[in-house]
Structures are given as structure tokens and as C-alpha cells.
Amino acid sequence: MKYLYLVLALLLVTGCADKHKLIKSSDTSVKLETKKKVYVAVPKNGTFNNRTYKHSGKYVADAVLKAFSPYNTNVEIGQSYQSFDVAVSNAKAYDYMIYSTILHWEDRATEWNGLPDRMSVKVDVIDTKTKQLISSVTVEGTSGLGTFGGDHPQDLLKAPLEEFANSLY
């Protein structure tokens, strides 16, 4: 009976855990300079099954800002979504631009339907002077099943974005 309780407890704990991964799209050893100015563009809001998740682009940009701010005090965020060309044009006064694209965004009522929140976001770091890609990753995450209504896709961004920012400085 002890083993049954142990197995059930283990399943409960692992079912509650969020899963995330960082998939590096570019292999570069370039390091960003801490004193250079960084512009964080706001991505277009995420959609799933013809539903647009309001403010999801702002949530992603805020998460990027929080991940990069410990390494650089010159990080600023855009006000609203801009296409890549418009964002690069607006980032002329900056040295780097971080341009994210929401590839997948599902905010589910996991606590009652058992469907986890999911997200996938591509994050590109661009040299604004040359418009060349410095580094690129895709962040993917899935919430655990025991969220009790507190998790959202943006909550899955923190750890992998911090890992990405750390790798660049």
C-alpha cells in the first residue's frame, strides 16, 4: 500500500510540473555588450482555433524585457505590435533589437478540462546597424495539469528566456 501511495504522489507531482525547452536555431558564439541599447519589439498577439489572445504579444515582450534587464540597464520595450520592417526602422537609435513571433498560444482552463496551456515563441536578436541576425531560439512550453487556475502561457516563458539571455551575455 505504501508503494501505491508513493506512485500516486509521484504522478501528482510530475503532472503538476511545467515543461519547457529552448531550441537554438542559430549557432553563434557572439556575446552582447552590456552597455549597448536594446529594443524589445512587441509581437503580434497569438491565436489558436480562430481565437486571438488579447495582450499575449505584450506578455511576451514583458517577459523578454524581464529576462534581459538583469544583464543590461538600457532595455526598452515598444508600445504595440509592429511588423519587422517597422520595428527595425523604429529601433535605429538602439544597438540590438529583440523581435519575437508567437508561433502557438493556447490558454486553457486546465483545472477543469485537463488540457494544458501551450506556447511556442520564436525570439530573434538582430544587430540594428547591419540588420543581421545575431541569435535565434524557439521557446516551447506546456503547463502541468495541476495548475488550479493560476497558470497561463506567459508563465511558461520566464525560465527559458532567462536561460537564453544568460547565454548571450
URVENTA-V416852 format. One line per field, one symbol per residue. phi: phi as a letter, one per 20 degrees, with the letter a starting at -180 (. if undefined). A space follows every 10 residues. Layout:
phi=???
This chain:
phi=.gffffffff fffffeffcb bddfecdcdf dfefeeecdd feffgfcblm deegmfffff ffffgffegf ebeddcdfeb gcfgffffff egedeccddd cfebbcddeg fddmeffcbb cecdddfffd mefebbbddc bcffeeelne ebgffeegff ffffggfed
